[in-house]
Amino acid sequence: METKLNSKKFLFYFFGGYLFLIVALIFFSSSADISGGGSTENLRQSFEEGIAHTEKKNEEKAKKEPLWDVPNHIAAPILIMASILDIVIILLWARNENRKREAQEAGTIPVKKRWTDSKWFWHIIALGIVQPKNGRIVVNWRNLVAAFVLLTVLKFAILEQL
């Protein structure tokens, strides 16, 4: 039960809704009471209460200890394994994509336009490590080494902050 709007009806509804929203905002902002109606003493007292409450919360936060403390000798291998696992997942995914592409070329699977057809996908999501070339997904070794170096530098930068 899908209804399609033609372009003239869509423009009418869009700008009609926009005009209604603007008129409603102007009406409600012009009819708002902005006089305040309160004394400055009440404002001062509530402001001081708010500051005292905020300072109390900040002191409680400062007293809290972290839920867990991960020592550097444990964090370093975890970061190294995560870096390697990231690259392995990309390579396994590329192998799976090659199998899908071969099945599409053979006619077993219907050909669909996919988001992996964009070159930006390969540069951003896959870190440029794997890229399509001649209908297959291949490893770009230069980008693989660059990603490995980047992840290693990030690892040391993060460990320096710990």
Secondary structure, 3 states (H helix, E strand, C coil): CCCCCCHHHHHHHHHHHHHHHHHHHHHHHHCCCCCCCCCHHHHHHHHHHHHHHHHHHHHHHHHCCCCCCCCHHHHHHHHHHHHHHHHHHHHHHHHHHHHHHHHHHHCCCCCCCCHHHCHHHHHHCCCCCEEEECCEEEECHHHHHHHHHHHHHHHHHHHHHC
